[in-house]
Amino acid sequence: MSQSSDLSLAQRLVERHLAFGLACVLAGTLAIQFSLQDHSHRVATVAVAVPLAVLLLGGWMLRSVARVPGTIEAQLRTLGDASQNGSPATDALQPLCEAGSVAAGWNNLLERIGRSDRADALATRLATAFRDANGGRWQAAFEHLPEGIAITNPSGDIEAVNPALSHVLGLDPGRDLSGERLAELLQQWAGSTDNPILQQLVHSASKVTGELRRGATTADGVLRVARVPLCDDNGAAAPAGLVWMIRDTTQQRLSEEMRNEFVFTATHELRTPLANIKAYAETLTLDADIDIEKQKGFFNIINAEATRLARFIDELLDVSQMESGAMGATRHETDLERLLQEVLENVKPQARQKQLVVESVLPPKLPKLQADKDKLAAALVNLLGNAIKYTPEGGEVRLKVEQDKQQVHVHVEDTGIGIAAEELSRIGEKFYRCHDSRIQDIPGSGLGVAFAQQVARLHGGKLSIESVLNEGSRFTLSLPAPTEQN
């Protein structure tokens, strides 16, 4: 390594800056001496002093600018020297207190390196402990870890696994995996070899950490795969084996996606009515010439938006309380026919606005149920309201009831836009709305179906969904029939 490359970044920049500047001063001095031989030396002195002062100031400023990258370079030099001596230590890398995007990016990188080092250290300690221990509690710990753990030879052939690995990969628990290639088992699980993580696992024996996805959506499955080389006691360059940690992170990723959807939906549902309330309130405050009728109209809009906000918050609280088991059902004998008539009367004004045909198909005699009338009515209003909302003008909505000895089935059918087959499984998740572009401008919180689903469960029933895109949907609320019907 040359002597110049041992200097810091700041020193190299300053030296080059000064060298160039001094060359300029020298050239200028010579030029002045040749061109001003008959004049006083004061001109030459000024011609030299001014550029020199500028260059010194520029060098100071340049050193200030290069302080952050120079500090980073110094830390990387220390790390590189340690690596050459066979003892790399990331402890030499320290976060910076400076402001700016470069320092922030460096600190973020160090945080990621720290997390990775901690995970690798855990895997290495676990593998070493298992290898060195002769049974006992280390064997028991290995067998009962919830993560899939495997030890393979450098070629990836399995030497030892814990029972959790078969569960994570969906394999037969009794299957003997000894001698099989773990990378090939992961390929079978993923159903594809295009994933870059798989390519690394197959073509190299180095440290690998990443996510492996099974399909196009998170719900299909996500695994976090970590693999580290296992060196022998002599610290040989070639690994004596490989330690694998495989964790199913599907639910974690789904929770993160649902949280993101919640933030987006809740922000939208809260921002729109608040903006309307603020706009109309400001208009009423600033404009003293508004006539009485317009004032009444503005007050009605403010009241409607406040009601919308309250309804959204109530729905969110109801669903959350039901999911946590904090809300129960206050059951009384409920006349189902009368309840259905009240629900229909509630939604008919909404249907008339869209010129929809709403009909009911009820059997001659409906049973009386032991149910929470208010919650059951709210669930049916949500289902009928959705059917009306997502059915184009001129369509039809039908409320139909069927019963047998075990259950009463309340069907809400429509001729609306329907739901794509790949999204049916997600209908009922909090805040989930279909990605169909036709519904993006239709107001909705994504809580109505989730609420109806929880009401069904609260009564010992279930909510099932059938739908064909561009043809319509059918939501069926099934409730246990009264005991006298059995």
VEXKE-874156 format. One record per residue (C-alpha): residue in one letter; chain; x, y, z. Coordinates in nm, 2 decimals. Layout:
<rs>
> a | A | X | Y | Z
...
</rs>
This chain:
<rs>
> m | A | 0.00 | 0.00 | 0.00
> s | A | 0.14 | 0.34 | -0.10
> q | A | 0.21 | 0.61 | 0.16
> s | A | -0.05 | 0.84 | 0.00
> s | A | -0.33 | 0.58 | 0.04
> d | A | -0.25 | 0.56 | 0.42
> l | A | -0.35 | 0.93 | 0.46
> s | A | -0.71 | 1.01 | 0.56
> l | A | -0.96 | 1.14 | 0.31
> a | A | -0.96 | 1.49 | 0.46
> q | A | -0.58 | 1.50 | 0.45
> r | A | -0.56 | 1.39 | 0.09
> l | A | -0.82 | 1.65 | -0.02
> v | A | -0.65 | 1.93 | 0.17
> e | A | -0.30 | 1.84 | 0.03
> r | A | -0.42 | 1.82 | -0.32
> h | A | -0.61 | 2.15 | -0.28
> l | A | -0.30 | 2.32 | -0.14
> a | A | -0.06 | 2.17 | -0.40
> f | A | -0.28 | 2.30 | -0.68
> g | A | -0.31 | 2.64 | -0.51
> l | A | 0.06 | 2.67 | -0.45
> a | A | 0.13 | 2.58 | -0.81
> c | A | -0.11 | 2.86 | -0.91
> v | A | 0.06 | 3.11 | -0.68
> l | A | 0.40 | 3.01 | -0.82
> a | A | 0.28 | 3.05 | -1.17
> g | A | 0.12 | 3.38 | -1.09
> t | A | 0.43 | 3.51 | -0.92
> l | A | 0.65 | 3.42 | -1.22
> a | A | 0.40 | 3.58 | -1.45
> i | A | 0.39 | 3.90 | -1.25
> q | A | 0.77 | 3.92 | -1.23
> f | A | 0.81 | 3.89 | -1.60
> s | A | 0.53 | 4.13 | -1.68
> l | A | 0.59 | 4.39 | -1.41
> q | A | 0.96 | 4.42 | -1.40
> d | A | 0.95 | 4.80 | -1.40
> h | A | 0.70 | 4.84 | -1.12
> s | A | 0.73 | 4.82 | -0.74
> h | A | 0.73 | 4.49 | -0.55
> r | A | 0.41 | 4.58 | -0.37
> v | A | 0.20 | 4.46 | -0.66
> a | A | 0.38 | 4.13 | -0.66
> t | A | 0.33 | 4.09 | -0.29
> v | A | -0.04 | 4.16 | -0.31
> a | A | -0.07 | 3.92 | -0.60
> v | A | 0.08 | 3.65 | -0.39
> a | A | -0.08 | 3.72 | -0.06
> v | A | -0.44 | 3.73 | -0.17
> p | A | -0.45 | 3.39 | -0.36
> l | A | -0.26 | 3.24 | -0.07
> a | A | -0.52 | 3.36 | 0.19
> v | A | -0.80 | 3.24 | -0.03
> l | A | -0.64 | 2.90 | -0.06
> l | A | -0.58 | 2.87 | 0.31
> l | A | -0.95 | 2.96 | 0.38
> g | A | -1.06 | 2.71 | 0.11
> g | A | -0.84 | 2.44 | 0.27
> w | A | -1.00 | 2.50 | 0.61
> m | A | -1.35 | 2.48 | 0.46
> l | A | -1.27 | 2.17 | 0.26
> r | A | -1.15 | 2.00 | 0.58
> s | A | -1.47 | 2.08 | 0.75
> v | A | -1.68 | 1.94 | 0.47
> a | A | -1.47 | 1.62 | 0.46
> r | A | -1.49 | 1.56 | 0.84
> v | A | -1.78 | 1.31 | 0.82
> p | A | -1.65 | 1.10 | 0.53
> g | A | -1.31 | 1.12 | 0.68
> t | A | -1.43 | 0.98 | 1.01
> i | A | -1.61 | 0.70 | 0.83
> e | A | -1.30 | 0.62 | 0.63
> a | A | -1.09 | 0.61 | 0.95
> q | A | -1.33 | 0.35 | 1.10
> l | A | -1.33 | 0.14 | 0.79
> r | A | -0.95 | 0.15 | 0.78
> t | A | -0.95 | 0.01 | 1.14
> l | A | -1.19 | -0.26 | 1.04
> g | A | -0.99 | -0.35 | 0.73
> d | A | -0.66 | -0.37 | 0.93
> a | A | -0.84 | -0.60 | 1.19
> s | A | -0.97 | -0.82 | 0.90
> q | A | -0.62 | -0.86 | 0.76
> n | A | -0.49 | -0.97 | 1.10
> g | A | -0.77 | -1.23 | 1.11
> s | A | -0.97 | -1.07 | 1.39
> p | A | -1.24 | -0.85 | 1.23
> a | A | -1.43 | -0.65 | 1.50
> t | A | -1.74 | -0.44 | 1.40
> d | A | -1.70 | -0.27 | 1.74
> a | A | -1.46 | -0.04 | 1.57
> l | A | -1.75 | 0.11 | 1.38
> q | A | -1.92 | 0.38 | 1.59
> p | A | -2.22 | 0.59 | 1.52
> l | A | -2.17 | 0.96 | 1.43
> c | A | -2.32 | 1.26 | 1.61
> e | A | -2.31 | 1.47 | 1.30
> a | A | -2.62 | 1.60 | 1.12
> g | A | -2.69 | 1.53 | 0.76
> s | A | -2.80 | 1.24 | 0.54
> v | A | -2.45 | 1.08 | 0.52
> a | A | -2.42 | 1.05 | 0.90
> a | A | -2.78 | 0.93 | 0.92
> g | A | -2.72 | 0.66 | 0.66
> w | A | -2.41 | 0.55 | 0.83
> n | A | -2.59 | 0.52 | 1.17
> n | A | -2.87 | 0.32 | 1.00
> l | A | -2.62 | 0.09 | 0.85
> l | A | -2.45 | 0.03 | 1.18
> e | A | -2.79 | -0.05 | 1.34
> r | A | -2.86 | -0.32 | 1.07
> i | A | -2.51 | -0.46 | 1.12
> g | A | -2.56 | -0.48 | 1.49
> r | A | -2.89 | -0.67 | 1.45
> s | A | -2.73 | -0.92 | 1.21
> d | A | -2.43 | -0.97 | 1.43
> r | A | -2.65 | -1.05 | 1.73
> a | A | -2.85 | -1.30 | 1.53
> d | A | -2.54 | -1.47 | 1.39
> a | A | -2.38 | -1.48 | 1.74
> l | A | -2.69 | -1.65 | 1.88
> a | A | -2.69 | -1.91 | 1.60
> t | A | -2.32 | -1.98 | 1.64
> r | A | -2.34 | -2.02 | 2.02
> l | A | -2.64 | -2.25 | 1.98
> a | A | -2.46 | -2.47 | 1.72
> t | A | -2.14 | -2.48 | 1.92
> a | A | -2.32 | -2.57 | 2.24
> f | A | -2.51 | -2.85 | 2.06
> r | A | -2.20 | -2.99 | 1.91
> d | A | -1.99 | -2.98 | 2.23
> a | A | -2.26 | -3.09 | 2.47
> n | A | -2.32 | -3.46 | 2.52
> g | A | -2.70 | -3.47 | 2.54
> g | A | -2.86 | -3.33 | 2.85
> r | A | -3.03 | -2.99 | 2.87
> w | A | -2.87 | -2.86 | 2.55
> q | A | -3.02 | -3.15 | 2.35
> a | A | -3.36 | -3.08 | 2.52
> a | A | -3.33 | -2.71 | 2.43
> f | A | -3.24 | -2.79 | 2.07
> e | A | -3.54 | -3.03 | 2.04
> h | A | -3.79 | -2.78 | 2.18
> l | A | -3.70 | -2.46 | 2.01
> p | A | -3.99 | -2.32 | 1.81
> e | A | -3.77 | -2.22 | 1.52
> g | A | -3.65 | -2.47 | 1.27
> i | A | -3.28 | -2.54 | 1.34
> a | A | -3.06 | -2.76 | 1.12
> i | A | -2.69 | -2.84 | 1.11
> t | A | -2.55 | -2.94 | 0.77
> n | A | -2.21 | -3.02 | 0.62
> p | A | -2.05 | -2.75 | 0.40
> s | A | -2.23 | -2.90 | 0.10
> g | A | -2.57 | -2.85 | 0.27
> d | A | -2.65 | -3.21 | 0.35
> i | A | -2.85 | -3.24 | 0.67
> e | A | -2.67 | -3.39 | 0.97
> a | A | -2.91 | -3.29 | 1.25
> v | A | -3.25 | -3.11 | 1.27
> n | A | -3.50 | -3.03 | 1.54
> p | A | -3.87 | -3.13 | 1.51
> a | A | -3.98 | -2.77 | 1.44
> l | A | -3.80 | -2.77 | 1.10
> s | A | -4.04 | -3.03 | 0.96
> h | A | -4.34 | -2.83 | 1.09
> v | A | -4.21 | -2.50 | 0.94
> l | A | -4.15 | -2.66 | 0.60
> g | A | -4.48 | -2.85 | 0.61
> l | A | -4.31 | -3.20 | 0.60
> d | A | -4.42 | -3.53 | 0.75
> p | A | -4.30 | -3.52 | 1.12
> g | A | -4.18 | -3.88 | 1.09
> r | A | -3.97 | -3.82 | 0.79
> d | A | -3.60 | -3.88 | 0.83
> l | A | -3.42 | -3.58 | 0.68
> s | A | -3.06 | -3.70 | 0.73
> g | A | -2.86 | -3.67 | 0.42
> e | A | -3.11 | -3.46 | 0.23
> r | A | -3.01 | -3.12 | 0.08
> l | A | -3.18 | -2.84 | 0.29
> a | A | -3.16 | -2.59 | 0.00
> e | A | -3.36 | -2.84 | -0.21
> l | A | -3.62 | -2.87 | 0.06
> l | A | -3.65 | -2.49 | 0.07
> q | A | -3.69 | -2.49 | -0.31
> q | A | -3.97 | -2.74 | -0.28
> w | A | -4.14 | -2.53 | -0.01
> a | A | -4.12 | -2.21 | -0.22
> g | A | -4.22 | -2.39 | -0.55
> s | A | -3.97 | -2.18 | -0.74
> t | A | -3.59 | -2.14 | -0.78
> d | A | -3.60 | -1.78 | -0.90
> n | A | -3.57 | -1.63 | -0.55
> p | A | -3.22 | -1.47 | -0.50
> i | A | -3.20 | -1.61 | -0.15
> l | A | -3.23 | -1.96 | -0.30
> q | A | -2.96 | -1.89 | -0.55
> q | A | -2.72 | -1.79 | -0.27
> l | A | -2.81 | -2.09 | -0.07
> v | A | -2.74 | -2.33 | -0.36
> h | A | -2.42 | -2.16 | -0.50
> s | A | -2.23 | -2.05 | -0.20
> a | A | -2.15 | -2.16 | 0.16
> s | A | -2.12 | -1.80 | 0.29
> k | A | -2.34 | -1.63 | 0.55
> v | A | -2.69 | -1.57 | 0.42
> t | A | -2.99 | -1.39 | 0.57
> g | A | -3.31 | -1.31 | 0.40
> e | A | -3.68 | -1.38 | 0.34
> l | A | -3.82 | -1.66 | 0.13
> r | A | -4.17 | -1.61 | -0.01
> r | A | -4.39 | -1.89 | -0.12
> g | A | -4.63 | -1.71 | -0.36
> a | A | -4.74 | -1.37 | -0.48
> t | A | -4.91 | -1.28 | -0.15
> t | A | -4.79 | -1.27 | 0.20
> a | A | -5.06 | -1.51 | 0.31
> d | A | -4.91 | -1.78 | 0.09
> g | A | -4.62 | -1.80 | 0.34
> v | A | -4.30 | -1.62 | 0.44
> l | A | -3.99 | -1.77 | 0.59
> r | A | -3.69 | -1.59 | 0.74
> v | A | -3.38 | -1.80 | 0.66
> a | A | -3.05 | -1.74 | 0.83
> r | A | -2.74 | -1.95 | 0.76
> v | A | -2.39 | -1.90 | 0.91
> p | A | -2.07 | -2.10 | 0.87
> l | A | -1.96 | -2.32 | 1.16
> c | A | -1.58 | -2.31 | 1.20
> d | A | -1.39 | -2.58 | 1.39
> d | A | -1.19 | -2.51 | 1.71
> n | A | -0.88 | -2.42 | 1.51
> g | A | -1.06 | -2.14 | 1.33
> a | A | -1.00 | -2.30 | 0.99
> a | A | -1.08 | -2.08 | 0.68
> a | A | -1.31 | -2.35 | 0.54
> p | A | -1.63 | -2.40 | 0.75
> a | A | -1.67 | -2.73 | 0.93
> g | A | -2.04 | -2.71 | 0.87
> l | A | -2.34 | -2.47 | 0.84
> v | A | -2.60 | -2.37 | 1.09
> w | A | -2.95 | -2.29 | 0.96
> m | A | -3.23 | -2.10 | 1.14
> i | A | -3.57 | -2.10 | 0.96
> r | A | -3.86 | -1.91 | 1.11
> d | A | -4.22 | -1.88 | 0.98
> t | A | -4.28 | -1.50 | 0.98
> t | A | -4.61 | -1.52 | 0.78
> q | A | -4.83 | -1.39 | 1.07
> q | A | -4.58 | -1.12 | 1.16
> r | A | -4.57 | -0.99 | 0.80
> l | A | -4.95 | -1.01 | 0.78
> s | A | -4.98 | -0.81 | 1.10
> e | A | -4.74 | -0.55 | 0.96
> e | A | -4.95 | -0.52 | 0.64
> m | A | -5.27 | -0.49 | 0.84
> r | A | -5.11 | -0.23 | 1.06
> n | A | -5.01 | -0.03 | 0.75
> e | A | -5.36 | -0.07 | 0.60
> f | A | -5.51 | 0.04 | 0.93
> v | A | -5.30 | 0.36 | 0.94
> f | A | -5.39 | 0.44 | 0.58
> t | A | -5.76 | 0.37 | 0.62
> a | A | -5.80 | 0.53 | 0.96
> t | A | -5.62 | 0.84 | 0.84
> h | A | -5.85 | 0.86 | 0.54
> e | A | -6.17 | 0.80 | 0.74
> l | A | -6.07 | 1.06 | 0.99
> r | A | -5.92 | 1.32 | 0.77
> t | A | -6.22 | 1.35 | 0.52
> p | A | -6.50 | 1.43 | 0.77
> l | A | -6.27 | 1.65 | 0.98
> a | A | -6.17 | 1.85 | 0.67
> n | A | -6.54 | 1.90 | 0.58
> i | A | -6.63 | 2.00 | 0.93
> k | A | -6.34 | 2.25 | 0.94
> a | A | -6.43 | 2.40 | 0.60
> y | A | -6.80 | 2.46 | 0.67
> a | A | -6.73 | 2.58 | 1.02
> e | A | -6.48 | 2.84 | 0.89
> t | A | -6.73 | 2.95 | 0.62
> l | A | -7.00 | 3.00 | 0.89
> t | A | -6.75 | 3.20 | 1.10
> l | A | -6.60 | 3.42 | 0.83
> d | A | -6.90 | 3.49 | 0.61
> a | A | -7.17 | 3.69 | 0.79
> d | A | -7.39 | 3.72 | 0.48
> i | A | -7.50 | 3.36 | 0.45
> d | A | -7.87 | 3.33 | 0.45
> i | A | -8.06 | 3.11 | 0.70
> e | A | -8.12 | 2.82 | 0.46
> k | A | -7.76 | 2.79 | 0.36
> q | A | -7.66 | 2.81 | 0.73
> k | A | -7.90 | 2.52 | 0.80
> g | A | -7.75 | 2.32 | 0.52
> f | A | -7.40 | 2.38 | 0.65
> f | A | -7.50 | 2.28 | 1.00
> n | A | -7.66 | 1.96 | 0.86
> i | A | -7.34 | 1.87 | 0.68
> i | A | -7.13 | 1.93 | 0.99
> n | A | -7.37 | 1.71 | 1.19
> a | A | -7.36 | 1.44 | 0.92
> e | A | -6.98 | 1.44 | 0.92
> a | A | -6.96 | 1.43 | 1.30
> t | A | -7.21 | 1.14 | 1.29
> r | A | -6.99 | 0.96 | 1.04
> l | A | -6.68 | 1.01 | 1.26
> a | A | -6.87 | 0.87 | 1.56
> r | A | -6.99 | 0.57 | 1.37
> f | A | -6.64 | 0.49 | 1.25
> i | A | -6.50 | 0.51 | 1.60
> d | A | -6.79 | 0.30 | 1.74
> e | A | -6.74 | 0.03 | 1.47
> l | A | -6.37 | 0.02 | 1.54
> l | A | -6.43 | -0.01 | 1.92
> d | A | -6.70 | -0.28 | 1.87
> v | A | -6.48 | -0.50 | 1.65
> s | A | -6.17 | -0.46 | 1.87
> q | A | -6.37 | -0.54 | 2.19
> m | A | -6.54 | -0.85 | 2.02
> e | A | -6.20 | -0.98 | 1.90
> s | A | -6.05 | -0.94 | 2.25
> g | A | -6.35 | -1.11 | 2.41
> a | A | -6.44 | -0.80 | 2.61
> m | A | -6.78 | -0.76 | 2.46
> g | A | -7.06 | -1.00 | 2.52
> a | A | -7.41 | -1.05 | 2.38
> t | A | -7.72 | -0.95 | 2.58
> r | A | -7.96 | -1.21 | 2.45
> h | A | -8.34 | -1.18 | 2.46
> e | A | -8.61 | -1.36 | 2.27
> t | A | -8.61 | -1.18 | 1.94
> d | A | -8.89 | -1.19 | 1.67
> l | A | -8.67 | -1.25 | 1.36
> e | A | -8.95 | -1.15 | 1.12
> r | A | -9.00 | -0.81 | 1.29
> l | A | -8.63 | -0.75 | 1.31
> l | A | -8.58 | -0.81 | 0.94
> q | A | -8.86 | -0.57 | 0.85
> e | A | -8.70 | -0.30 | 1.06
> v | A | -8.37 | -0.36 | 0.89
> l | A | -8.53 | -0.34 | 0.55
> e | A | -8.70 | -0.01 | 0.64
> n | A | -8.36 | 0.12 | 0.76
> v | A | -8.19 | 0.07 | 0.42
> k | A | -8.47 | 0.14 | 0.18
> p | A | -8.39 | 0.52 | 0.16
> q | A | -8.04 | 0.44 | 0.05
> a | A | -8.16 | 0.19 | -0.21
> r | A | -8.41 | 0.45 | -0.35
> q | A | -8.13 | 0.70 | -0.41
> k | A | -7.96 | 0.44 | -0.64
> q | A | -8.29 | 0.32 | -0.79
> l | A | -8.23 | -0.03 | -0.68
> v | A | -8.49 | -0.30 | -0.64
> v | A | -8.49 | -0.44 | -0.28
> e | A | -8.70 | -0.75 | -0.22
> s | A | -8.73 | -1.00 | 0.07
> v | A | -8.80 | -1.37 | 0.04
> l | A | -8.92 | -1.50 | 0.38
> p | A | -9.07 | -1.83 | 0.48
> p | A | -9.43 | -1.82 | 0.61
> k | A | -9.32 | -1.85 | 0.97
> l | A | -8.99 | -1.75 | 1.12
> p | A | -8.87 | -1.86 | 1.46
> k | A | -8.79 | -1.65 | 1.75
> l | A | -8.42 | -1.64 | 1.84
> q | A | -8.23 | -1.59 | 2.16
> a | A | -8.02 | -1.30 | 2.03
> d | A | -7.88 | -0.96 | 2.09
> k | A | -8.13 | -0.77 | 1.88
> d | A | -7.92 | -0.45 | 1.85
> k | A | -7.60 | -0.62 | 1.74
> l | A | -7.78 | -0.86 | 1.50
> a | A | -7.97 | -0.57 | 1.34
> a | A | -7.65 | -0.36 | 1.31
> a | A | -7.48 | -0.66 | 1.14
> l | A | -7.76 | -0.70 | 0.88
> v | A | -7.77 | -0.33 | 0.82
> n | A | -7.40 | -0.34 | 0.74
> l | A | -7.44 | -0.64 | 0.50
> l | A | -7.74 | -0.48 | 0.32
> g | A | -7.57 | -0.14 | 0.31
> n | A | -7.27 | -0.29 | 0.15
> a | A | -7.49 | -0.47 | -0.11
> i | A | -7.66 | -0.15 | -0.20
> k | A | -7.33 | 0.05 | -0.20
> y | A | -7.15 | -0.19 | -0.44
> t | A | -7.45 | -0.25 | -0.68
> p | A | -7.48 | -0.02 | -0.98
> e | A | -7.79 | 0.18 | -1.04
> g | A | -8.08 | -0.03 | -1.16
> g | A | -7.95 | -0.35 | -0.99
> e | A | -8.12 | -0.58 | -0.74
> v | A | -8.07 | -0.66 | -0.37
> r | A | -8.24 | -0.95 | -0.21
> l | A | -8.29 | -1.05 | 0.16
> k | A | -8.37 | -1.42 | 0.18
> v | A | -8.41 | -1.65 | 0.47
> e | A | -8.39 | -2.03 | 0.48
> q | A | -8.40 | -2.26 | 0.78
> d | A | -8.35 | -2.62 | 0.88
> k | A | -8.35 | -2.80 | 1.21
> q | A | -8.00 | -2.69 | 1.30
> q | A | -7.96 | -2.33 | 1.16
> v | A | -8.13 | -2.02 | 1.03
> h | A | -7.96 | -1.88 | 0.72
> v | A | -8.01 | -1.51 | 0.64
> h | A | -7.88 | -1.45 | 0.28
> v | A | -7.80 | -1.10 | 0.15
> e | A | -7.77 | -1.12 | -0.23
> d | A | -7.69 | -0.86 | -0.49
> t | A | -7.62 | -0.81 | -0.86
> g | A | -7.32 | -0.58 | -0.79
> i | A | -6.96 | -0.57 | -0.90
> g | A | -6.86 | -0.89 | -0.71
> i | A | -6.53 | -0.99 | -0.56
> a | A | -6.23 | -1.14 | -0.73
> a | A | -6.16 | -1.50 | -0.63
> e | A | -5.81 | -1.42 | -0.50
> e | A | -5.95 | -1.16 | -0.26
> l | A | -6.24 | -1.36 | -0.11
> s | A | -6.02 | -1.50 | 0.17
> r | A | -5.94 | -1.16 | 0.30
> i | A | -6.29 | -1.02 | 0.31
> g | A | -6.37 | -0.99 | 0.68
> e | A | -6.02 | -0.86 | 0.78
> k | A | -6.04 | -0.53 | 0.96
> f | A | -6.00 | -0.23 | 0.72
> y | A | -5.95 | -0.46 | 0.41
> r | A | -6.11 | -0.33 | 0.10
> c | A | -6.09 | -0.49 | -0.25
> h | A | -5.83 | -0.35 | -0.49
> d | A | -6.10 | -0.32 | -0.76
> s | A | -6.06 | 0.04 | -0.91
> r | A | -6.44 | 0.07 | -0.92
> i | A | -6.47 | 0.09 | -0.54
> q | A | -6.18 | 0.32 | -0.46
> d | A | -6.40 | 0.63 | -0.47
> i | A | -6.69 | 0.46 | -0.27
> p | A | -6.67 | 0.57 | 0.10
> g | A | -6.61 | 0.28 | 0.34
> s | A | -6.41 | 0.18 | 0.64
> g | A | -6.36 | -0.19 | 0.57
> l | A | -6.52 | -0.27 | 0.91
> g | A | -6.87 | -0.37 | 0.82
> v | A | -6.81 | -0.73 | 0.72
> a | A | -6.56 | -0.77 | 1.01
> f | A | -6.83 | -0.65 | 1.25
> a | A | -7.09 | -0.89 | 1.10
> q | A | -6.85 | -1.17 | 1.13
> q | A | -6.79 | -1.11 | 1.49
> v | A | -7.16 | -1.08 | 1.56
> a | A | -7.21 | -1.42 | 1.40
> r | A | -6.94 | -1.57 | 1.62
> l | A | -7.08 | -1.41 | 1.92
> h | A | -7.41 | -1.59 | 1.86
> g | A | -7.24 | -1.92 | 1.79
> g | A | -7.29 | -1.89 | 1.41
> k | A | -7.08 | -1.80 | 1.11
> l | A | -7.06 | -1.57 | 0.81
> s | A | -6.99 | -1.72 | 0.47
> i | A | -6.93 | -1.54 | 0.14
> e | A | -6.98 | -1.64 | -0.22
> s | A | -6.91 | -1.40 | -0.51
> v | A | -6.84 | -1.39 | -0.88
> l | A | -6.67 | -1.09 | -1.02
> n | A | -6.90 | -0.87 | -1.23
> e | A | -7.20 | -1.09 | -1.14
> g | A | -7.27 | -1.03 | -0.77
> s | A | -7.22 | -1.15 | -0.42
> r | A | -7.40 | -1.35 | -0.15
> f | A | -7.33 | -1.31 | 0.22
> t | A | -7.49 | -1.57 | 0.44
> l | A | -7.53 | -1.51 | 0.82
> s | A | -7.60 | -1.85 | 0.97
> l | A | -7.73 | -1.87 | 1.33
> p | A | -7.82 | -2.17 | 1.55
> a | A | -8.19 | -2.25 | 1.54
> p | A | -8.38 | -2.23 | 1.87
> t | A | -8.38 | -2.55 | 2.07
> e | A | -8.75 | -2.61 | 2.02
> q | A | -8.68 | -2.64 | 1.65
> n | A | -8.44 | -2.93 | 1.71
</rs>
